[in-house]
């Protein structure tokens, strides 16, 4: 299964609470933090919700 690297590139200040909770659910607590996740529909849906706050890279 493919993996993705998710990096928080913008601050969560002044974002709706649902987007802040989505970042926490992805494991992102600080600006610049990088986490690795499996590429599945649940994770991709969360990434899509906060796509303006994160950058995504595919890994093998």
CHARMM internal coordinates of N, CA and C (Angstrom, degrees):
IC EDIT
DIST 1 N 1 CA 1.4631
DIST 1 CA 1 C 1.5283
ANGL 1 N 1 CA 1 C 108.87
DIST 1 C 2 N 1.2883
ANGL 1 CA 1 C 2 N 116.48
DIHE 1 N 1 CA 1 C 2 N 141.43
DIST 2 N 2 CA 1.4623
ANGL 1 C 2 N 2 CA 122.10
DIHE 1 CA 1 C 2 N 2 CA -179.71
DIST 2 CA 2 C 1.5267
ANGL 2 N 2 CA 2 C 110.37
DIHE 1 C 2 N 2 CA 2 C -71.74
DIST 2 C 3 N 1.2968
ANGL 2 CA 2 C 3 N 115.06
DIHE 2 N 2 CA 2 C 3 N 149.75
DIST 3 N 3 CA 1.4583
ANGL 2 C 3 N 3 CA 121.78
DIHE 2 CA 2 C 3 N 3 CA 176.92
DIST 3 CA 3 C 1.5231
ANGL 3 N 3 CA 3 C 108.34
DIHE 2 C 3 N 3 CA 3 C -114.47
DIST 3 C 4 N 1.3240
ANGL 3 CA 3 C 4 N 116.07
DIHE 3 N 3 CA 3 C 4 N 154.49
DIST 4 N 4 CA 1.4573
ANGL 3 C 4 N 4 CA 120.51
DIHE 3 CA 3 C 4 N 4 CA 174.89
DIST 4 CA 4 C 1.5191
ANGL 4 N 4 CA 4 C 109.40
DIHE 3 C 4 N 4 CA 4 C -127.39
DIST 4 C 5 N 1.3216
ANGL 4 CA 4 C 5 N 115.99
DIHE 4 N 4 CA 4 C 5 N 146.26
DIST 5 N 5 CA 1.4580
ANGL 4 C 5 N 5 CA 122.55
DIHE 4 CA 4 C 5 N 5 CA 172.79
DIST 5 CA 5 C 1.5188
ANGL 5 N 5 CA 5 C 107.47
DIHE 4 C 5 N 5 CA 5 C -102.58
DIST 5 C 6 N 1.3254
ANGL 5 CA 5 C 6 N 116.08
DIHE 5 N 5 CA 5 C 6 N 126.25
DIST 6 N 6 CA 1.4561
ANGL 5 C 6 N 6 CA 121.43
DIHE 5 CA 5 C 6 N 6 CA -179.42
DIST 6 CA 6 C 1.5261
ANGL 6 N 6 CA 6 C 107.45
DIHE 5 C 6 N 6 CA 6 C -114.70
DIST 6 C 7 N 1.3295
ANGL 6 CA 6 C 7 N 116.41
DIHE 6 N 6 CA 6 C 7 N 125.51
DIST 7 N 7 CA 1.4594
ANGL 6 C 7 N 7 CA 121.93
DIHE 6 CA 6 C 7 N 7 CA -179.06
DIST 7 CA 7 C 1.5191
ANGL 7 N 7 CA 7 C 109.29
DIHE 6 C 7 N 7 CA 7 C -123.02
DIST 7 C 8 N 1.3342
ANGL 7 CA 7 C 8 N 115.99
DIHE 7 N 7 CA 7 C 8 N 131.37
DIST 8 N 8 CA 1.4622
ANGL 7 C 8 N 8 CA 119.66
DIHE 7 CA 7 C 8 N 8 CA 177.02
DIST 8 CA 8 C 1.5223
ANGL 8 N 8 CA 8 C 108.41
DIHE 7 C 8 N 8 CA 8 C -80.83
DIST 8 C 9 N 1.3375
ANGL 8 CA 8 C 9 N 116.32
DIHE 8 N 8 CA 8 C 9 N 121.33
DIST 9 N 9 CA 1.4611
ANGL 8 C 9 N 9 CA 121.06
DIHE 8 CA 8 C 9 N 9 CA -175.55
DIST 9 CA 9 C 1.5255
ANGL 9 N 9 CA 9 C 112.79
DIHE 8 C 9 N 9 CA 9 C -114.39
DIST 9 C 10 N 1.3393
ANGL 9 CA 9 C 10 N 117.64
DIHE 9 N 9 CA 9 C 10 N -12.61
DIST 10 N 10 CA 1.4636
ANGL 9 C 10 N 10 CA 121.13
DIHE 9 CA 9 C 10 N 10 CA 177.39
DIST 10 CA 10 C 1.5167
ANGL 10 N 10 CA 10 C 109.31
DIHE 9 C 10 N 10 CA 10 C -130.02
DIST 10 C 11 N 1.3254
ANGL 10 CA 10 C 11 N 115.77
DIHE 10 N 10 CA 10 C 11 N 152.43
DIST 11 N 11 CA 1.4557
ANGL 10 C 11 N 11 CA 121.89
DIHE 10 CA 10 C 11 N 11 CA -177.56
DIST 11 CA 11 C 1.5239
ANGL 11 N 11 CA 11 C 111.73
DIHE 10 C 11 N 11 CA 11 C -69.86
DIST 11 C 12 N 1.3234
ANGL 11 CA 11 C 12 N 115.25
DIHE 11 N 11 CA 11 C 12 N 150.46
DIST 12 N 12 CA 1.4608
ANGL 11 C 12 N 12 CA 120.63
DIHE 11 CA 11 C 12 N 12 CA 177.03
DIST 12 CA 12 C 1.5240
ANGL 12 N 12 CA 12 C 112.52
DIHE 11 C 12 N 12 CA 12 C -90.62
DIST 12 C 13 N 1.3222
ANGL 12 CA 12 C 13 N 117.20
DIHE 12 N 12 CA 12 C 13 N 2.55
DIST 13 N 13 CA 1.4590
ANGL 12 C 13 N 13 CA 120.84
DIHE 12 CA 12 C 13 N 13 CA 177.53
DIST 13 CA 13 C 1.5311
ANGL 13 N 13 CA 13 C 108.94
DIHE 12 C 13 N 13 CA 13 C -62.29
DIST 13 C 14 N 1.3048
ANGL 13 CA 13 C 14 N 116.46
DIHE 13 N 13 CA 13 C 14 N 135.84
DIST 14 N 14 CA 1.4663
ANGL 13 C 14 N 14 CA 124.38
DIHE 13 CA 13 C 14 N 14 CA 178.67
DIST 14 CA 14 C 1.5326
ANGL 14 N 14 CA 14 C 113.30
DIHE 13 C 14 N 14 CA 14 C 68.68
DIST 14 C 15 N 1.3265
ANGL 14 CA 14 C 15 N 117.57
DIHE 14 N 14 CA 14 C 15 N 20.64
DIST 15 N 15 CA 1.4670
ANGL 14 C 15 N 15 CA 121.84
DIHE 14 CA 14 C 15 N 15 CA 173.80
DIST 15 CA 15 C 1.5198
ANGL 15 N 15 CA 15 C 108.50
DIHE 14 C 15 N 15 CA 15 C -96.63
DIST 15 C 16 N 1.3199
ANGL 15 CA 15 C 16 N 117.53
DIHE 15 N 15 CA 15 C 16 N 154.52
DIST 16 N 16 CA 1.4639
ANGL 15 C 16 N 16 CA 120.13
DIHE 15 CA 15 C 16 N 16 CA 175.49
DIST 16 CA 16 C 1.5344
ANGL 16 N 16 CA 16 C 111.37
DIHE 15 C 16 N 16 CA 16 C -59.98
DIST 16 C 17 N 1.3069
ANGL 16 CA 16 C 17 N 116.15
DIHE 16 N 16 CA 16 C 17 N 152.30
DIST 17 N 17 CA 1.4658
ANGL 16 C 17 N 17 CA 122.16
DIHE 16 CA 16 C 17 N 17 CA -177.65
DIST 17 CA 17 C 1.5292
ANGL 17 N 17 CA 17 C 111.26
DIHE 16 C 17 N 17 CA 17 C -58.16
DIST 17 C 18 N 1.3223
ANGL 17 CA 17 C 18 N 117.95
DIHE 17 N 17 CA 17 C 18 N -36.49
DIST 18 N 18 CA 1.4672
ANGL 17 C 18 N 18 CA 119.96
DIHE 17 CA 17 C 18 N 18 CA -179.39
DIST 18 CA 18 C 1.5303
ANGL 18 N 18 CA 18 C 111.47
DIHE 17 C 18 N 18 CA 18 C -63.09
DIST 18 C 19 N 1.3348
ANGL 18 CA 18 C 19 N 117.13
DIHE 18 N 18 CA 18 C 19 N -36.03
DIST 19 N 19 CA 1.4619
ANGL 18 C 19 N 19 CA 120.18
DIHE 18 CA 18 C 19 N 19 CA 178.45
DIST 19 CA 19 C 1.5259
ANGL 19 N 19 CA 19 C 110.70
DIHE 18 C 19 N 19 CA 19 C -71.93
DIST 19 C 20 N 1.3329
ANGL 19 CA 19 C 20 N 117.47
DIHE 19 N 19 CA 19 C 20 N -36.96
DIST 20 N 20 CA 1.4642
ANGL 19 C 20 N 20 CA 120.29
DIHE 19 CA 19 C 20 N 20 CA 176.47
DIST 20 CA 20 C 1.5224
ANGL 20 N 20 CA 20 C 110.59
DIHE 19 C 20 N 20 CA 20 C -62.75
DIST 20 C 21 N 1.3257
ANGL 20 CA 20 C 21 N 116.73
DIHE 20 N 20 CA 20 C 21 N -42.45
DIST 21 N 21 CA 1.4651
ANGL 20 C 21 N 21 CA 120.61
DIHE 20 CA 20 C 21 N 21 CA 179.20
DIST 21 CA 21 C 1.5251
ANGL 21 N 21 CA 21 C 111.06
DIHE 20 C 21 N 21 CA 21 C -67.15
DIST 21 C 22 N 1.3152
ANGL 21 CA 21 C 22 N 117.30
DIHE 21 N 21 CA 21 C 22 N -33.06
DIST 22 N 22 CA 1.4602
ANGL 21 C 22 N 22 CA 120.62
DIHE 21 CA 21 C 22 N 22 CA 177.17
DIST 22 CA 22 C 1.5226
ANGL 22 N 22 CA 22 C 110.51
DIHE 21 C 22 N 22 CA 22 C -66.12
DIST 22 C 23 N 1.3293
ANGL 22 CA 22 C 23 N 117.80
DIHE 22 N 22 CA 22 C 23 N -41.22
DIST 23 N 23 CA 1.4673
ANGL 22 C 23 N 23 CA 120.81
DIHE 22 CA 22 C 23 N 23 CA 176.97
DIST 23 CA 23 C 1.5227
ANGL 23 N 23 CA 23 C 110.68
DIHE 22 C 23 N 23 CA 23 C -61.48
DIST 23 C 24 N 1.3291
ANGL 23 CA 23 C 24 N 116.90
DIHE 23 N 23 CA 23 C 24 N -42.96
DIST 24 N 24 CA 1.4652
ANGL 23 C 24 N 24 CA 120.54
DIHE 23 CA 23 C 24 N 24 CA 178.80
DIST 24 CA 24 C 1.5340
ANGL 24 N 24 CA 24 C 109.94
DIHE 23 C 24 N 24 CA 24 C -64.04
DIST 24 C 25 N 1.3235
ANGL 24 CA 24 C 25 N 117.21
DIHE 24 N 24 CA 24 C 25 N -40.47
DIST 25 N 25 CA 1.4649
ANGL 24 C 25 N 25 CA 121.07
DIHE 24 CA 24 C 25 N 25 CA 178.96
DIST 25 CA 25 C 1.5266
ANGL 25 N 25 CA 25 C 111.32
DIHE 24 C 25 N 25 CA 25 C -63.97
DIST 25 C 26 N 1.3199
ANGL 25 CA 25 C 26 N 117.08
DIHE 25 N 25 CA 25 C 26 N -30.88
DIST 26 N 26 CA 1.4617
ANGL 25 C 26 N 26 CA 121.11
DIHE 25 CA 25 C 26 N 26 CA 175.98
DIST 26 CA 26 C 1.5324
ANGL 26 N 26 CA 26 C 111.69
DIHE 25 C 26 N 26 CA 26 C -78.16
DIST 26 C 27 N 1.3284
ANGL 26 CA 26 C 27 N 117.69
DIHE 26 N 26 CA 26 C 27 N -11.01
DIST 27 N 27 CA 1.4582
ANGL 26 C 27 N 27 CA 121.32
DIHE 26 CA 26 C 27 N 27 CA -179.85
DIST 27 CA 27 C 1.5133
ANGL 27 N 27 CA 27 C 113.47
DIHE 26 C 27 N 27 CA 27 C 92.78
DIST 27 C 28 N 1.3254
ANGL 27 CA 27 C 28 N 117.39
DIHE 27 N 27 CA 27 C 28 N 14.84
DIST 28 N 28 CA 1.4683
ANGL 27 C 28 N 28 CA 121.96
DIHE 27 CA 27 C 28 N 28 CA -178.85
DIST 28 CA 28 C 1.5207
ANGL 28 N 28 CA 28 C 109.44
DIHE 27 C 28 N 28 CA 28 C -100.24
DIST 28 C 29 N 1.3304
ANGL 28 CA 28 C 29 N 115.79
DIHE 28 N 28 CA 28 C 29 N 117.52
DIST 29 N 29 CA 1.4602
ANGL 28 C 29 N 29 CA 120.32
DIHE 28 CA 28 C 29 N 29 CA -179.38
DIST 29 CA 29 C 1.5259
ANGL 29 N 29 CA 29 C 112.42
DIHE 28 C 29 N 29 CA 29 C -116.87
DIST 29 C 30 N 1.3459
ANGL 29 CA 29 C 30 N 116.74
DIHE 29 N 29 CA 29 C 30 N -21.81
DIST 30 N 30 CA 1.4543
ANGL 29 C 30 N 30 CA 120.33
DIHE 29 CA 29 C 30 N 30 CA -177.25
DIST 30 CA 30 C 1.5232
ANGL 30 N 30 CA 30 C 111.06
DIHE 29 C 30 N 30 CA 30 C -132.00
DIST 30 C 31 N 1.3007
ANGL 30 CA 30 C 31 N 114.74
DIHE 30 N 30 CA 30 C 31 N 155.49
DIST 31 N 31 CA 1.4507
ANGL 30 C 31 N 31 CA 121.69
DIHE 30 CA 30 C 31 N 31 CA 175.06
DIST 31 CA 31 C 1.5272
ANGL 31 N 31 CA 31 C 109.43
DIHE 30 C 31 N 31 CA 31 C -64.33
DIST 31 C 32 N 1.3104
ANGL 31 CA 31 C 32 N 117.32
DIHE 31 N 31 CA 31 C 32 N 132.31
DIST 32 N 32 CA 1.4589
ANGL 31 C 32 N 32 CA 121.42
DIHE 31 CA 31 C 32 N 32 CA 179.84
DIST 32 CA 32 C 1.5173
ANGL 32 N 32 CA 32 C 114.34
DIHE 31 C 32 N 32 CA 32 C 89.25
DIST 32 C 33 N 1.3139
ANGL 32 CA 32 C 33 N 117.90
DIHE 32 N 32 CA 32 C 33 N -6.09
DIST 33 N 33 CA 1.4591
ANGL 32 C 33 N 33 CA 121.48
DIHE 32 CA 32 C 33 N 33 CA -179.68
DIST 33 CA 33 C 1.5270
ANGL 33 N 33 CA 33 C 110.27
DIHE 32 C 33 N 33 CA 33 C -72.93
DIST 33 C 34 N 1.3263
ANGL 33 CA 33 C 34 N 116.54
DIHE 33 N 33 CA 33 C 34 N 142.11
DIST 34 N 34 CA 1.4618
ANGL 33 C 34 N 34 CA 122.65
DIHE 33 CA 33 C 34 N 34 CA -179.54
DIST 34 CA 34 C 1.5244
ANGL 34 N 34 CA 34 C 108.82
DIHE 33 C 34 N 34 CA 34 C -120.63
DIST 34 C 35 N 1.3362
ANGL 34 CA 34 C 35 N 116.36
DIHE 34 N 34 CA 34 C 35 N 133.30
DIST 35 N 35 CA 1.4634
ANGL 34 C 35 N 35 CA 121.73
DIHE 34 CA 34 C 35 N 35 CA 175.63
DIST 35 CA 35 C 1.5198
ANGL 35 N 35 CA 35 C 108.88
DIHE 34 C 35 N 35 CA 35 C -129.70
DIST 35 C 36 N 1.3436
ANGL 35 CA 35 C 36 N 115.55
DIHE 35 N 35 CA 35 C 36 N 153.90
DIST 36 N 36 CA 1.4609
ANGL 35 C 36 N 36 CA 121.68
DIHE 35 CA 35 C 36 N 36 CA 179.36
DIST 36 CA 36 C 1.5263
ANGL 36 N 36 CA 36 C 108.83
DIHE 35 C 36 N 36 CA 36 C -111.58
DIST 36 C 37 N 1.3212
ANGL 36 CA 36 C 37 N 115.75
DIHE 36 N 36 CA 36 C 37 N 133.96
DIST 37 N 37 CA 1.4640
ANGL 36 C 37 N 37 CA 121.69
DIHE 36 CA 36 C 37 N 37 CA 179.72
DIST 37 CA 37 C 1.5241
ANGL 37 N 37 CA 37 C 109.47
DIHE 36 C 37 N 37 CA 37 C -135.33
DIST 37 C 38 N 1.3409
ANGL 37 CA 37 C 38 N 115.80
DIHE 37 N 37 CA 37 C 38 N 156.80
DIST 38 N 38 CA 1.4605
ANGL 37 C 38 N 38 CA 120.55
DIHE 37 CA 37 C 38 N 38 CA 169.14
DIST 38 CA 38 C 1.5222
ANGL 38 N 38 CA 38 C 108.07
DIHE 37 C 38 N 38 CA 38 C -68.74
DIST 38 C 39 N 1.3095
ANGL 38 CA 38 C 39 N 115.60
DIHE 38 N 38 CA 38 C 39 N 148.59
DIST 39 N 39 CA 1.4585
ANGL 38 C 39 N 39 CA 120.21
DIHE 38 CA 38 C 39 N 39 CA 178.51
DIST 39 CA 39 C 1.5249
ANGL 39 N 39 CA 39 C 108.76
DIHE 38 C 39 N 39 CA 39 C -88.92
DIST 39 C 40 N 1.3307
ANGL 39 CA 39 C 40 N 116.70
DIHE 39 N 39 CA 39 C 40 N 92.05
DIST 40 N 40 CA 1.4601
ANGL 39 C 40 N 40 CA 121.27
DIHE 39 CA 39 C 40 N 40 CA 177.25
DIST 40 CA 40 C 1.5269
ANGL 40 N 40 CA 40 C 108.76
DIHE 39 C 40 N 40 CA 40 C -128.94
DIST 40 C 41 N 1.3185
ANGL 40 CA 40 C 41 N 118.59
DIHE 40 N 40 CA 40 C 41 N 165.81
DIST 41 N 41 CA 1.4696
ANGL 40 C 41 N 41 CA 120.89
DIHE 40 CA 40 C 41 N 41 CA -174.55
DIST 41 CA 41 C 1.5277
ANGL 41 N 41 CA 41 C 114.22
DIHE 40 C 41 N 41 CA 41 C -57.74
DIST 41 C 42 N 1.3248
ANGL 41 CA 41 C 42 N 118.44
DIHE 41 N 41 CA 41 C 42 N -35.07
DIST 42 N 42 CA 1.4647
ANGL 41 C 42 N 42 CA 120.75
DIHE 41 CA 41 C 42 N 42 CA -179.45
DIST 42 CA 42 C 1.5286
ANGL 42 N 42 CA 42 C 111.02
DIHE 41 C 42 N 42 CA 42 C -65.54
DIST 42 C 43 N 1.3176
ANGL 42 CA 42 C 43 N 116.54
DIHE 42 N 42 CA 42 C 43 N -47.15
DIST 43 N 43 CA 1.4675
ANGL 42 C 43 N 43 CA 120.85
DIHE 42 CA 42 C 43 N 43 CA -179.73
DIST 43 CA 43 C 1.5246
ANGL 43 N 43 CA 43 C 110.37
DIHE 42 C 43 N 43 CA 43 C -67.48
DIST 43 C 44 N 1.3219
ANGL 43 CA 43 C 44 N 117.36
DIHE 43 N 43 CA 43 C 44 N -42.49
DIST 44 N 44 CA 1.4604
ANGL 43 C 44 N 44 CA 120.19
DIHE 43 CA 43 C 44 N 44 CA -179.88
DIST 44 CA 44 C 1.5285
ANGL 44 N 44 CA 44 C 111.57
DIHE 43 C 44 N 44 CA 44 C -64.04
DIST 44 C 45 N 1.3255
ANGL 44 CA 44 C 45 N 117.34
DIHE 44 N 44 CA 44 C 45 N -33.71
DIST 45 N 45 CA 1.4633
ANGL 44 C 45 N 45 CA 121.12
DIHE 44 CA 44 C 45 N 45 CA 175.99
DIST 45 CA 45 C 1.5161
ANGL 45 N 45 CA 45 C 111.54
DIHE 44 C 45 N 45 CA 45 C -65.97
DIST 45 C 46 N 1.3447
ANGL 45 CA 45 C 46 N 116.47
DIHE 45 N 45 CA 45 C 46 N -40.79
DIST 46 N 46 CA 1.4721
ANGL 45 C 46 N 46 CA 119.87
DIHE 45 CA 45 C 46 N 46 CA 177.77
DIST 46 CA 46 C 1.5237
ANGL 46 N 46 CA 46 C 110.57
DIHE 45 C 46 N 46 CA 46 C -66.26
DIST 46 C 47 N 1.3252
ANGL 46 CA 46 C 47 N 116.37
DIHE 46 N 46 CA 46 C 47 N -41.51
DIST 47 N 47 CA 1.4725
ANGL 46 C 47 N 47 CA 120.23
DIHE 46 CA 46 C 47 N 47 CA 178.62
DIST 47 CA 47 C 1.5207
ANGL 47 N 47 CA 47 C 109.92
DIHE 46 C 47 N 47 CA 47 C -62.45
DIST 47 C 48 N 1.3180
ANGL 47 CA 47 C 48 N 117.22
DIHE 47 N 47 CA 47 C 48 N -39.97
DIST 48 N 48 CA 1.4634
ANGL 47 C 48 N 48 CA 121.03
DIHE 47 CA 47 C 48 N 48 CA 179.61
DIST 48 CA 48 C 1.5236
ANGL 48 N 48 CA 48 C 111.56
DIHE 47 C 48 N 48 CA 48 C -62.93
DIST 48 C 49 N 1.3300
ANGL 48 CA 48 C 49 N 117.05
DIHE 48 N 48 CA 48 C 49 N -33.53
DIST 49 N 49 CA 1.4623
ANGL 48 C 49 N 49 CA 120.98
DIHE 48 CA 48 C 49 N 49 CA -179.07
DIST 49 CA 49 C 1.5309
ANGL 49 N 49 CA 49 C 111.66
DIHE 48 C 49 N 49 CA 49 C -67.88
DIST 49 C 50 N 1.3303
ANGL 49 CA 49 C 50 N 117.29
DIHE 49 N 49 CA 49 C 50 N -31.38
DIST 50 N 50 CA 1.4737
ANGL 49 C 50 N 50 CA 120.97
DIHE 49 CA 49 C 50 N 50 CA -177.80
DIST 50 CA 50 C 1.5339
ANGL 50 N 50 CA 50 C 110.81
DIHE 49 C 50 N 50 CA 50 C -118.75
DIST 50 C 51 N 1.3249
ANGL 50 CA 50 C 51 N 116.53
DIHE 50 N 50 CA 50 C 51 N 31.81
DIST 51 N 51 CA 1.4700
ANGL 50 C 51 N 51 CA 120.63
DIHE 50 CA 50 C 51 N 51 CA -175.35
DIST 51 CA 51 C 1.5204
ANGL 51 N 51 CA 51 C 113.77
DIHE 50 C 51 N 51 CA 51 C -60.86
DIST 51 C 52 N 1.3335
ANGL 51 CA 51 C 52 N 117.52
DIHE 51 N 51 CA 51 C 52 N -23.32
DIST 52 N 52 CA 1.4585
ANGL 51 C 52 N 52 CA 120.28
DIHE 51 CA 51 C 52 N 52 CA 179.61
DIST 52 CA 52 C 1.5339
ANGL 52 N 52 CA 52 C 111.68
DIHE 51 C 52 N 52 CA 52 C -82.44
DIST 52 C 53 N 1.3289
ANGL 52 CA 52 C 53 N 117.87
DIHE 52 N 52 CA 52 C 53 N -6.91
DIST 53 N 53 CA 1.4609
ANGL 52 C 53 N 53 CA 122.56
DIHE 52 CA 52 C 53 N 53 CA -179.71
DIST 53 CA 53 C 1.5202
ANGL 53 N 53 CA 53 C 113.76
DIHE 52 C 53 N 53 CA 53 C -108.51
DIST 53 C 54 N 1.3348
ANGL 53 CA 53 C 54 N 117.45
DIHE 53 N 53 CA 53 C 54 N -13.09
DIST 54 N 54 CA 1.4629
ANGL 53 C 54 N 54 CA 121.17
DIHE 53 CA 53 C 54 N 54 CA -173.72
DIST 54 CA 54 C 1.5251
ANGL 54 N 54 CA 54 C 111.22
DIHE 53 C 54 N 54 CA 54 C -129.33
DIST 54 C 55 N 1.3315
ANGL 54 CA 54 C 55 N 114.47
DIHE 54 N 54 CA 54 C 55 N 162.26
DIST 55 N 55 CA 1.4673
ANGL 54 C 55 N 55 CA 120.79
DIHE 54 CA 54 C 55 N 55 CA 169.10
DIST 55 CA 55 C 1.5264
ANGL 55 N 55 CA 55 C 106.65
DIHE 54 C 55 N 55 CA 55 C -119.15
DIST 55 C 56 N 1.3290
ANGL 55 CA 55 C 56 N 116.00
DIHE 55 N 55 CA 55 C 56 N 149.87
DIST 56 N 56 CA 1.4598
ANGL 55 C 56 N 56 CA 121.03
DIHE 55 CA 55 C 56 N 56 CA -174.44
DIST 56 CA 56 C 1.5254
ANGL 56 N 56 CA 56 C 109.47
DIHE 55 C 56 N 56 CA 56 C -129.16
DIST 56 C 57 N 1.3333
ANGL 56 CA 56 C 57 N 116.43
DIHE 56 N 56 CA 56 C 57 N 135.99
DIST 57 N 57 CA 1.4588
ANGL 56 C 57 N 57 CA 122.93
DIHE 56 CA 56 C 57 N 57 CA 174.44
DIST 57 CA 57 C 1.5117
ANGL 57 N 57 CA 57 C 109.03
DIHE 56 C 57 N 57 CA 57 C -129.57
DIST 57 C 58 N 1.3164
ANGL 57 CA 57 C 58 N 116.66
DIHE 57 N 57 CA 57 C 58 N 141.89
DIST 58 N 58 CA 1.4651
ANGL 57 C 58 N 58 CA 120.22
DIHE 57 CA 57 C 58 N 58 CA 175.35
DIST 58 CA 58 C 1.5194
ANGL 58 N 58 CA 58 C 108.86
DIHE 57 C 58 N 58 CA 58 C -89.48
DIST 58 C 59 N 1.3426
ANGL 58 CA 58 C 59 N 115.72
DIHE 58 N 58 CA 58 C 59 N 141.21
DIST 59 N 59 CA 1.4623
ANGL 58 C 59 N 59 CA 121.65
DIHE 58 CA 58 C 59 N 59 CA 173.50
DIST 59 CA 59 C 1.5127
ANGL 59 N 59 CA 59 C 107.58
DIHE 58 C 59 N 59 CA 59 C -123.69
DIST 59 C 60 N 1.3036
ANGL 59 CA 59 C 60 N 116.80
DIHE 59 N 59 CA 59 C 60 N 169.30
DIST 60 N 60 CA 1.4730
ANGL 59 C 60 N 60 CA 120.28
DIHE 59 CA 59 C 60 N 60 CA -179.56
DIST 60 CA 60 C 1.4938
ANGL 60 N 60 CA 60 C 110.83
DIHE 59 C 60 N 60 CA 60 C -99.39
END
COOR INIT
IC SEED 1 N 1 CA 1 C
IC BUILD
